[in-house]
Amino acid sequence: MRLRVLLFGSGSPASLIALQVLNRYTTIAGVVVPARRKARFWQPSPAAPLVELARREGLSVFPFDANEQQSLVDDLAHAEAHPDLICVATFPSILRQEVLQVADRGGINIHWSLLPKHRGPDPLFWTYIHDDRTTGVTLHWLAERADTGPILLQREIPLARGRPVIDVYRELAAIGGELFASAISLISAGRPPRVPQDEQRASQESSRASGNWQVDAAHWPAERVWHVVRGLTIGGGSLLKDARGVPLTHGPARGYFTARYDRPPGTIERAGDGWRVFCADGYVDVDPPPRGRLQSLLARAINLLRRRNR
């Protein structure tokens, strides 16, 4: 008999992969997405791709309000969508006990690190900041504290230096789909692993937005600065700070060089249209941020006027 699964997802590529995999191997009792907040009429909901996919498959969609979780339990009871298992794939809220109890076999969550390392909302970000040489995916059982439940499945991959984080995420999302498929087979057979996490090895990381981090060019070697800035910059970024601590807007790191120089480590100077970051043993050249559409059109118009006035 196929498991009945309730999927919690955000609309991310990983949540779409999870739905496709789970729909193949289970019966989907419903798809839960974050409730839409007030937004400009031209701004689509982040969950829209997942909602559209669910509706194409004829699945029920339930909105989720983190402050009114009992209402979801009531909606599920009314819809007779009683699940055997909860599956979570990139969801922005912690599920309370009343929600977890609707599934007889509990719940499982996908996390983008090798737990117990890098618990928290931004594991891939901290993987780069801490200069890890590997990363991976963990499928773990949901517990009262986020990211602390026993490990069901885990897979490790090497992290190439300077590899863009979006590429790493795509690979891990695909692996996550494979782990969900394996987990469903194990849970259906009644023999899923429950390996306790080693609290001695655990690290709890804050959100990237907390600002509790820095790219420490004054002490890091140039290769490490290059790896972090190149890996974490998607289009434009603001990972670097000037001497006053003000974030600089920049593009990806172009390259790094080991050399002697007469600048104090940590100095950031203009270099062409980008930046040169002096590090502990060399320097990193960083591209300028990409121009927005309006900036590009304006620059094009200015150049056209200049040519006409020549």
Buried (B, 14 or more C-beta within 10 A) or exposed (E): EEBBBBBBBBBBBBBBBBBEBBBEBBBBBBBBBBBBEEEEEEEEBBBEBBBEBBEEEEBBBBBBEEEEBEBBBEBBEEEEBBBBBBBBBBBEBBBBEEBBEBBEBBBBBBBBBBBBBBBBBBBBBBBBBEBBEEBBBBBBBBBEEBBBBBBBBBBEBEBEEBBBBEEBBBEBBBBBBBBBBBBBEEBBEEEBEEEEBEEEEBBEBEEBEEEEBBBBBEEBBBBBBBBBBBBBBEEBBEBBBEEEEEEBEBBBBBEBBEEEBEEEBBBBEEBEEBBBBBBBBBBBBBBBBEEEEEEEEEEEEEEEEEEEEE
